């Protein structure tokens, strides 16, 4: 299952706390058939087939294909000086 670093949990929680929906989470999906590129967006709730990952108060919704590819990965995140968020996927230790 995808794990989150402390930074990623904090940043995802901060992003989803801005949503009026208490059940909001960050949905990660892949429209690329090889699942080499991912999209992330705050959504009010998971879709029926999404895998839900909760860590440190953060909620991640993984589309089926993304869940398979990211199963043994770690999600990290950072915010730059301009406030832009970037995510990185690494291999779980």
KEKE-3310 file (N, C-alpha, C; in steps of 0.2 Angstrom, whole numbers, plus 5000, padded with zeros to 4 digits):
npx = (5004:5002:5013:5014:5025:5030:5030:5022:5009:5006:5005:4995:4985:4983:4980:4967:4960:4955:4944:4926:4921:4920:4925:4934:4948:4964:4965:4973:4976:4978:4979:4987:4991:5002:5004:5014:5013:5005:4990:4984:4972:4961:4947:4929:4925:4930:4929:4919:4927:4940:4955:4957:4968:4974:4983:4991:4980:4978:4970:4971:4965:4966:4965:4961:4971:4982:4983:4988:5000:5007:5008:5019:5026:5032:5025:5030:5031:5033:5033:5037:5046:5037:5025:5020:5015:5024:5025:5033:5037:5043:5053:5048:5056)
npy = (4994:5011:5023:5037:5051:5061:5075:5074:5070:5080:5091:5086:5086:5099:5104:5097:5101:5114:5112:5112:5100:5088:5075:5075:5072:5069:5064:5053:5049:5040:5043:5038:5024:5016:5020:5030:5043:5054:5061:5073:5079:5088:5081:5079:5066:5049:5039:5025:5014:5017:5016:5019:5028:5032:5043:5051:5060:5064:5061:5050:5046:5033:5029:5014:5009:5017:5014:5001:5002:5011:5004:4999:5010:5026:5042:5058:5076:5093:5111:5125:5141:5150:5145:5134:5117:5102:5085:5069:5053:5039:5024:5012:5009)
npz = (5000:4996:5005:5015:5017:5032:5028:5016:5021:5030:5020:5011:5020:5023:5011:5008:5019:5016:5008:5008:5011:5022:5020:5011:5000:4993:4976:4967:4950:4935:4918:4908:4899:4903:4916:4919:4922:4932:4939:4951:4962:4973:4979:4983:4988:4988:4973:4969:4966:4970:4980:4997:5006:5022:5032:5045:5047:5034:5018:5005:4989:4978:4961:4953:4943:4947:4960:4959:4953:4962:4974:4982:4985:4990:4995:4994:4998:4994:4997:4988:4988:4982:4985:4978:4977:4976:4971:4975:4970:4978:4980:4992:5007)
capx = (5000:5006:5014:5016:5030:5026:5028:5016:5003:5005:5003:4989:4979:4982:4976:4960:4956:4953:4938:4921:4918:4924:4927:4938:4955:4968:4964:4978:4974:4983:4976:4992:4991:5008:5004:5020:5011:4999:4987:4982:4967:4957:4940:4925:4925:4933:4925:4917:4933:4946:4958:4958:4974:4974:4990:4992:4975:4978:4966:4972:4961:4969:4961:4963:4977:4987:4984:4992:5007:5010:5007:5025:5029:5031:5023:5033:5028:5036:5031:5042:5045:5031:5019:5018:5016:5026:5024:5038:5036:5050:5053:5048:5062)
capy = (5000:5018:5026:5045:5054:5066:5081:5073:5069:5087:5095:5084:5088:5106:5105:5095:5105:5120:5110:5112:5093:5084:5068:5077:5069:5070:5059:5052:5045:5039:5042:5035:5016:5013:5023:5033:5050:5054:5068:5074:5084:5087:5079:5079:5060:5044:5036:5018:5009:5020:5013:5025:5028:5038:5044:5057:5064:5065:5055:5049:5042:5030:5026:5007:5008:5021:5010:4995:5005:5014:4999:4998:5017:5032:5048:5064:5082:5099:5117:5130:5148:5153:5141:5128:5110:5097:5078:5065:5046:5035:5017:5010:5005)
capz = (5000:4996:5011:5015:5022:5036:5024:5012:5026:5032:5015:5009:5025:5022:5005:5009:5024:5012:5005:5012:5012:5028:5018:5005:5000:4986:4972:4962:4945:4929:4911:4904:4900:4906:4922:4921:4923:4937:4940:4958:4963:4979:4977:4989:4991:4983:4968:4971:4965:4973:4986:5001:5011:5027:5036:5049:5045:5027:5015:4998:4985:4972:4956:4952:4940:4951:4966:4958:4952:4968:4980:4986:4984:4996:4992:4997:4995:4997:4995:4986:4990:4979:4988:4974:4979:4971:4974:4972:4972:4979:4982:4999:5010)
cpx = (5004:5007:5015:5021:5026:5025:5022:5010:5001:5002:4996:4983:4978:4978:4968:4956:4953:4946:4932:4918:4923:4927:4932:4945:4958:4968:4969:4976:4979:4979:4981:4992:4997:5009:5011:5019:5005:4996:4984:4977:4963:4950:4936:4925:4928:4927:4924:4923:4939:4948:4959:4964:4974:4980:4990:4986:4974:4974:4968:4968:4964:4965:4964:4970:4983:4988:4989:4999:5011:5009:5013:5029:5028:5030:5026:5031:5033:5033:5037:5041:5039:5024:5016:5020:5019:5026:5030:5036:5042:5048:5053:5054:5061)
cpy = (5006:5020:5033:5047:5059:5072:5080:5073:5076:5092:5093:5086:5095:5108:5103:5099:5112:5118:5110:5105:5090:5078:5069:5073:5071:5064:5059:5047:5045:5038:5038:5027:5013:5016:5026:5040:5050:5061:5068:5080:5083:5086:5078:5072:5055:5041:5028:5013:5011:5016:5019:5023:5034:5037:5051:5062:5066:5059:5056:5044:5039:5027:5019:5006:5012:5017:5004:4997:5007:5010:4999:5004:5021:5038:5054:5070:5088:5105:5122:5137:5152:5150:5136:5122:5106:5090:5074:5058:5042:5028:5016:5007:4999)
cpz = (5000:5003:5010:5019:5026:5033:5020:5016:5027:5026:5012:5014:5024:5016:5005:5014:5021:5009:5010:5014:5017:5025:5012:5006:4993:4982:4967:4957:4939:4923:4906:4905:4903:4913:4924:4922:4927:4938:4948:4958:4969:4976:4984:4992:4986:4979:4971:4971:4968:4979:4991:5006:5016:5031:5039:5048:5038:5023:5007:4995:4979:4967:4955:4949:4944:4957:4965:4957:4958:4974:4984:4986:4990:4992:4997:4994:4998:4994:4994:4989:4988:4981:4983:4977:4974:4975:4971:4974:4972:4980:4989:5001:5012)
residu = (UNK:UNK:UNK:UNK:UNK:UNK:UNK:UNK:UNK:UNK:UNK:UNK:UNK:UNK:UNK:UNK:UNK:UNK:UNK:UNK:UNK:UNK:UNK:UNK:UNK:UNK:UNK:UNK:UNK:UNK:UNK:UNK:UNK:UNK:UNK:UNK:UNK:UNK:UNK:UNK:UNK:UNK:UNK:UNK:UNK:UNK:UNK:UNK:UNK:UNK:UNK:UNK:UNK:UNK:UNK:UNK:UNK:UNK:UNK:UNK:UNK:UNK:UNK:UNK:UNK:UNK:UNK:UNK:UNK:UNK:UNK:UNK:UNK:UNK:UNK:UNK:UNK:UNK:UNK:UNK:UNK:UNK:UNK:UNK:UNK:UNK:UNK:UNK:UNK:UNK:UNK:UNK:UNK)
# end
